[in-house]
């Protein structure tokens, strides 16, 4: 149970950090990477679940 809680917290933390970092990336850089502002949360969620 403790392992599961730690894992969930780590995933949540990775999600929050990814969203925060991507929000500071300029639009042009995001566009070059093929990511729109609307996709940031979806991409961060995907990245945090597949670590």
N, C-alpha and C positions, 0 to 999 in steps of 0.2 A: 504494500500500500504506500509506503514512504517513497519507494522508487517511482511509482506512478505519479505521485504528487510532485516530486522533484522534476520528473520529465515534463509534466504539463506546465510547470512554472518556467522551465527552460525554454519551452516552445513559445510560451506567451511573451517572455522577455525577448527572444529572438525576433518575434513578430513586431513588437513595439520599437525595437532598435532599428529594424529594417525600414519601417514606416518613417520614423524620424529622420533617418539618413536620406531616404529617397525624396522626402519633402524639401530637402535643402539642395537637391541637384537641379541645376538650371533646365528649363524646358528643352532647350536645344540638345543637351546631353541625353536627356531621357528619350527624346525623339530619335537620336542616333542609335540608342539601344533598343528601339522599338517598343517603348513603354509610354503610355499616356498617363497624365495625372490621375485620370479616373481608374486606372489599373493598379495604382500603387498598393492599395490594401489587399487586393486579390493576389498580386505577385508576392507581397510580403507574407501573406498567409500560406501560400504554396511553398515558399522558401523555408518557412519556419517548421512546416510539417515534414519536410524532406531533408532533414539535417542528419 
